[in-house]
Amino acid sequence: MSLADLAAAAGIGKTTLHALELGEGNPTLSTLWALAAALEVPLGALLEDEPEPVTVVRAEEGPWVDGDSVHARLLHRLNVRGSVEVYELEVDQARQLSEAHLPGVQECLVVTRGRVKAGPADAPVDLGAGDSIHHQAAQPHLYEGLDGDNQALLLMIYNS
């Protein structure tokens, strides 16, 4: 797709698109959504490369995009062909070892309060509020609350 065709499809100026292509400029959330729609890719594809097998994003990391009233930080890109379950967790100050799930199952944990040790059993990571981890869950993994009041969101991703 040419620069002119992409600019027209996204409804933005060629000069603006050229500046973004050169890494100059600070696109708004609406501009990025328009580009993603024109390219028929997820928004996250414009913000981050393909994820590693285990990725940890700290509270101060990750690309931010701003709109008029929404300010968003990309935590993880999850490629899904199946279903996603979302759980609110309270994590006690005890260690829980979870057995391996079926192949293809992924977990994405976002700590919302306190501190939690989580991830593959052979390489768990200490996470604080705002930190997150994404990993393949077809291996033993653990959860352990490190403070008195620990909460998190857990996404269980089942690929079909």
Helices and strands as residue ranges (DSSP letters): H 3-10, H 14-21, H 29-39, H 44-47, E 55-57, E 64-66, E 71-73, E 82-90, E 95-98, E 105-113, E 115-120, E 125-128, E 132-136, E 141-145, E 151-159
